Amino acid sequence: MIKTKQFKAGILTGILALAAVSATHLYAGEHEGGREERHIRHVLLISIDGMHELDFANCAKGISGVNAGLPYCPQLAKLSHRGVNYLQASSSKPSDSFPGLLALVTGGSSRSTGVFYDVSYDRSLSPPAQTTPGDIAGGACPSTIGTPVGFDETIDLDTSKLNGGGGINPNFLPRDPNKGCAPVFPHEFLRVNTIFEVVRSAGGYTAWTDKHPAYELVKGPSGNGLNDFFGPEVNSVPVPLPQVTGCSPLPDPAAATPDVEKVIGVTGGYKDALGRPSPALLSEIEFVDKSIGQFVSELEKRDLLETTLIIVSAKHGQSPIDPNRLLRIPADNAADKSPADVLGPLVAQSIEDDVSLLWLTDQGQTESAVATLDANADVAGIGEILSGPYLNLFFNPADKDPRTPDILAISKIGVVYTGKKKKVAEHGGFAPDDTHVLILVSNPELSPAVVSSPVETSQVAPTILKALGLNPRELQAVRKEGTQVLPGLRLSEGDSH
């Protein structure tokens, strides 16, 4: 895994996630005189969390006031010279890492996957056996039904360790009262299959690396989707690695704590609404770009580049880009309240970043709760409220699906729910800055092209299977939602999407 150093301010999380799916015995079809082998035999999927299409446009072409106006992502630009760039690509909604990743690898939204956030709520499960470090209360099973569900770093055996202390602690997981109160692992929580399961069932080899052990999620419900998984804990305490030349991540490693997140005393983010990166963010983009170059170089050395489709995208963006739009609630004004604070005890669970997902203790009070939020919209920074029939346009009805939130309050652009002033942006919401991300598809056989029609990151999954000669409809979410392959690609002679 290659990763940038994550800002505590949260602008570019920059986890560079790799999926190497190889289908070396798949063919395009039968022809007289034998079979023709497909051109694409491998796929490299890279997610640069937080990277907007605007970031790519600026770094590939250059922008005044940054790097003397010269381009600063030569490796990504080089990929675009032999690839297709999608100018109007949207990530999942909500735009959190879990639904964002699942869009890329299942072809579906939360309607199909049943996953709304890495921390959410399920009205059909029982609490974990022990109270978690993330303050999810332990409880009885099966007598207690309905619980917050945490699948972030707080389910590690030891978050301070790079390997999570050995992985996931089952005692911190929700339990299924219908299955003998067995703990529910992240991959078991997912309702639909993944590209990894489809490729493995066809005899291919799959691998994935990501920022927490909880990202074993992508194994899929079968648990068999991955040949190889590497999930080091990004929140672990930085330590020097004396066996690696120059690897001492902090001036004083002895002073490191679990709260130290990769960049110390540095303000990241953007300088203005045009997306000019701060020096810290510029260094992150340059680091990621150099890392992608290392991937490409290694593929060339192994004579694999010609047969590898490289897809660069992002699970989510970050909002706001314009620092002048930032309003932290309640950090910037103690009189302001988040939607959850407005509703108080009526909230069973809330997730609030730059969106507010609300699960209520009494679903019968949903309409009155919406009225209360509407009356306090200015105090809570709310731009739009989704519930009932409006929410059903996006997700399964909350009264029928135990995981759907009762209310989704979309914040005004620039609003971030936090009590700390260190944050300069967040993700999870529906705003353009949250969802307008990069999608770049590259292979030496592709001619440079730009697609300006709207597409979604969920279209990446069926595109990967199509490229490998597999049926995209093997993905359950693709069948449920009718997800199409990305347009504008010609991967080999006679193969057009």
N, C-alpha and C positions, 0 to 999 in steps of 0.2 A: 504494500500500500504506500502511495505517495500522498502526502498531505501538506497543506500550508499550515502556517501557525495561526491558529484561530484567534480573532480579536475577541476580547471580553465584550467589546461594544457590539459585536455580532454583525459586522458588515459582510465580509466574505468568509464563510466558514471553510470553504476551500477544501473539502474532503474530496480527494481525487479517487473515485471508486472504480475498480477495474472488474469487468466481467469478460472473461475469455471463454467464449463458447465455441467449441470446435466440432464440426461435423464432417469428418474426413472421408466418410463413405456415402455421402449423399450426392445424388445426381439429378440433373435437370429433367431427364426423361429419356425414353427409348428412341433410338434412331436406327435407320438401316445400317447394318454393319457394326452395331454395337451401341454402347451407351456413351453419352457425352458428359464428362465430369463438369460440375458447376464451377464457375469462376471463383465465387466467394465460398471459402471453407472455414473461415474464422471470423468472429466479431469481437471487437474491443469496444466496450461501452464505458465512457468516462463521464462522471457527474462532477462538475465544479460547482458546489453548492453556493448559491448567491450570485452566480454570474448571469447578468442580464445580456440580452442581445446588444444593448447600448454599450456595455463594457467591451464586447467584441468589436463593434463598429469603431469605437475610439482607439482601441489598442492596435487594431489591424491597419488603420489608416493614419493614425496619429491625430492629436488634437492640440491646439495652441495652449501653452502654459504647462504642458506635461512633456518631459523627456525632449525638450527643445522642439516640440512639435512633430517629432519623429515617431514612427510605429514602435510599439513596445511589446508585441506578442508575435514575433516572427514565426514561431512554430505553428501556432494556430492559423496565422495568415497563410502559411505554406499549405496547410491542409485544405484551406478554402480554395486554393488554386487548382485543386483536383477534387472538388467536392461541391455539394449543394448546401447553400446557406438559407435557412428559413427565417425570414425577417419578422414574421408575426406568430411566433410560437408561444403557446401558453402552457404553464405547468398546471398541476392539479389544483382544485379548490375543495377544501382548504389546502394551502400551500406549505404545509409542514413537511418535514423530511420523510416521515413514514408514508403518507399518501402520495407524496411526490415521487418517492422511489418506486412505490407499487405501480404508479401509472406507467413508469418506464419499463417495468418487468412483467406486468400482467395485462396491460392494455385497458385497464379499467379505472373507474373512480371509486369513491367511498361507497357509492350505491351498491357496487358489486363486491368490493373487497371486504366491506364491513370495518374498515380501519380509517379513523378520522384524524388521529394524532398519535404520537408515541405515548402520550398519557391521555386516557379517555375514560369512558364509563360503560358498563354493561349491566343492564337490568336483569340478566339471566344468570350471571355468575356469582360466586361467593368470594368473600375477601381472602387475601393471602393468609397463610398460617401465622406469619409474624408481621408486625408493623415494619414497613420498609424505611430505609433512609430518606425516601421521598415523602414520608409522612402519610402513606396509605395505610390505614389502620388494619391490623390483623383482626380476624373475627372467626365466628363459628361457621362451619359448613356441615350439613346442608341447610341449617336452620336460618342462616342469614342469606338473603338473595338480593343482589344489587350491590355493586362495588366499583370504586375507581379502579382502573386498569393501568398499571405502569409498565412500560416497555422501554424505558430510557436507561441511562447509566446506573440508576439507583437500584436496579435488580442484580447488579454485580455482586459477587462474593466479597470483593474488596475493590472499590472504585479507585483507590490510590495506586493500584498496581496496573502495569501496562496490559497484562493479560486478564484484567478484571479479577485477579485473585484466583483464577482457574475457571472463570466463566460465570454463568448465571446461577443464582441461588434459588432453587425451587421454592423455598419457603417464602420468597418475596413475590411469587406469582399468584394471579387469581386462580381460583379453583372451580372446577365444573361439578356442580351438585348432581348432574345426571350421569357422571362417569366416576362415581366413587370418590368424589372430591379430589380428583387428580389435578395437579398443577397444569395450567395452560401455558405452554411455551409460545413465544411470539409466532413461530411458523404455524402452530396449531390454531392460532387466533384468526389467521387469514382464511377467507372463505373460498377463494378461487386459486387455480394453479398459476405457476409462473413459467417464463420462458426456459428457466433452468430445468424444470421438470419435463417439459416437452423435449428439450434437446437431449437430456439424459435418456429418456425413454426411447429415443431414436439411435442411441449408441454413441452420442457425443460426449465431450468432456466439458465440465463447467467449473468456473471458479468465481469467487466474489470476495472483495475486501471492503470494509467500511469501518465507521468510527466507534462502534460499541459492539460488545458481544451480542446484544439484542438484535443486531441485523442478520442473525441467523434466520430471521423472518423470511428471507427470500428463498429458503429451502422449499417453501410451499407447504401446503397441508399434508402432503405425503411424508415430508421430512427427508425426502431422497433427492432433492433438486441439485445439490452441490457435491461435486467430487472434492472440492477444496474451498475452505472458508477461512479467512483471517480477519478477526474482529478485535484489534487492539483498542483499549480504552483511551479515547482522546482526552478525557478528563483526569487521567492518571498524573501522579506527581512526576514532574520532569526529573530525570536523573542523568548523570553523565555516563557515556558508554566508552570506557577507556580503550576498549579493543577496536574502536572506530576512530581513526585519526580526526582530531578536531571536534569530536562530538561532546561538547559540554554545553547544554542548552541554556544555562543560567550563569551569570557571573559568580553567584554564590549558590551552588546546588543545595547546600545544607539549609538554605532559607526557603526552599520550595515547599509549597503546601498544596492540597487538593484544589484550593480556590484560585491558584495561579494558573491562568489560562493562556499560556503560550506567548502572549505579547504583554510585556509589563510596562505600565506607564506610557503607553502610546495611544494616541487618538487616531482611530481609523476613519473609514467612510469616505464620502465624496466632498469636494470643495463647493460644488454648486449644482444647479439643476441640469447642467449639460453633462454631468457624470464625470467631471475631471476627478481622478482619484487623488486622495491624499498621498503623501510619500509612503506611508505605511501600507496603504492598499495597493499602491503601484508596485511595491516590492513583492506583495503577495501574488499579484497577477503575473509578474515576471517569473516568480518561482514556479508557479503552476505551468506557465508556458515552457519553461526550460524542462520541467519534468515530463511534459508531453513529448518534447523532442527526444528525451531519453527512451521513451516507449517506442517511438517511431524508429529510432536508431537501432534498437534491439531487434525489432521486427525485420529491418533491412539486413542485419547481420545474419539472421536465421533464415533469410530468404522466404519470409512470410508476408511481407508487406503487400505484394501483388494480390494475395489471396485473402487479405484481411479487410473487412469493412470497419472503419473507425467512426464511431458516433460520439460526439461530444455534446453534452447537454447539461442541465442542472435540475435538481429536484425542486428547487424554488429560487425565487429572487430575494430581494430585501427591500423594505420600504421604511422611510422615504429615501429616494435618491437625493432630493433637494434638502440640505440640512436646515434651511429656513422654514420648512414645513413641519419640523419635528416638534411634537408636544407629548411629553411623558406624563401619563396619568397614573398615580397622583404626584409623582416626583417634582414636576414643575409647578404645581399648584395644589396645595394640600386640600383645598376646597373641592377639587374634582374627585370623582369616584369612578371606579371601573363598573361595568354592568353587573358583575357578580356582587360587588359591594352595595350597589343600589338595591338589589333584590334580597340580600342578606340570607337568613336561614332557609328561605325557599329553595336555595340552590344546593343540590346534592353534590354536584361536581361542576367545576368551571375550568376551562383552559383559556387563558388570556395572554396573547402576545400583541399582535396588532389586529386581532379579531377576538371575539368572545364566543366560545361554545358553551352553552348552558344546559345542563341536565337538571330537571327539577325534582324535588321530593314529592310533589303532587302534580301530575300532569294535567289534572282537571283545572289547575289555576294558570294554565299557559296564557290564555287571553288576557287575564288581569295582569300577569307579569309583563306581557308585551306593552300594555297600556302604561304601566309604571315606568318601563324603560323609555317609552316614547315621551313621557312627561319630563324625563330627566336626560334627554338625548344630548343636550349641550354640556351638562355636567359630566356625562360619561363619554363624550367624544364620539357618539354614535352617528354614523351616516345613513345606515339602512338596517332594518330588522327583518329577518327571515323567520317565519314560523308557519305552521299549518300548511295550507295549500301551496303557498309560495315556496316554503322549504321543500315540499314534496317534488318540486320541479328539479331539484338537485339530488335529493336523497330519498331513501325509503321512508314512509311515514313513521314518525316517532312513536305513534301508538301501536305500531305493528312490528317495528324493528327495535330490539332491545338496546341497540347501540347508537341510534340516531339521536343527536341532541334535540331538545325541545325547542330551543331558540338559538339562532345564530345572529349575533349582533356584529355587523360590519362597521369597523371604525372609520371615522373620517380620515382622508389621506394624511399621513404624517403622524397620526396618533399611535402611540405605543403604550401598552399597559405595563407599567413598572414603577416600583418605588425607588429605583436607583437612577442616578443621573449619568452613569457610565455608558448606558446604551445609547447608540445613535441611530439604530434601526432595528427592525424585527421582521419576522416572516410568519406565515400561517394564514394570512388574510386573502382577500379577493382583489386587492388593489392592483393596478397595472404593474407597479414596481415589485410587487410580490410574485406576480405570475408571468411577466414578459421576459422569457429566458432564451438562452442560446440553444439552437439545434443546428449542428453542423455534421453532415454525413460525408465521409471522404474515402476515396480509394483511387489508386493510380489510374484506373480505367475510366473514372468519371470525368466529364468535362465540367469546368466551373460554371455554376448556375446559381441563380437567386430565385427563390419562391416567395412571393409576397402575399399569397393567400393565407388566411388563418389556418394554423395546424395546432395540434396538441401533443404534449409529450407522451400521452398514452398511445400515440401512433407509432412510437419507436418499437414497442414490443412486437406487434405483428410484422413490422418491417424487418426486424431481425430474423424472424422465422422464415419469412418469404425469401430473404437473401440466402438463407441456408438450405432452401429447397423444401422447407417444411410448411405445413398448412397452418396459416395464422388462426384458423378456426379451431385448432387444437386448444387455444386459450379460451377458457370458460368466460372470462370477462369480455373478450372480443365477440363471442356469440351473444352474450347478454346485451351488450351496449352497441353492437354494430360498428366497432372501431375499425377504421380503414388504415391501410398502409400509407406511409408518407408519399406524397405526389412528387413527380419530377425526377425520379431515379431511373437510370438505365445501368444496371449492374453488370451485365454481360450481353453478348449478342443475342437478340431475341428475347431478352428479359427486361420488360418495361413495366413500371408501376404507374 
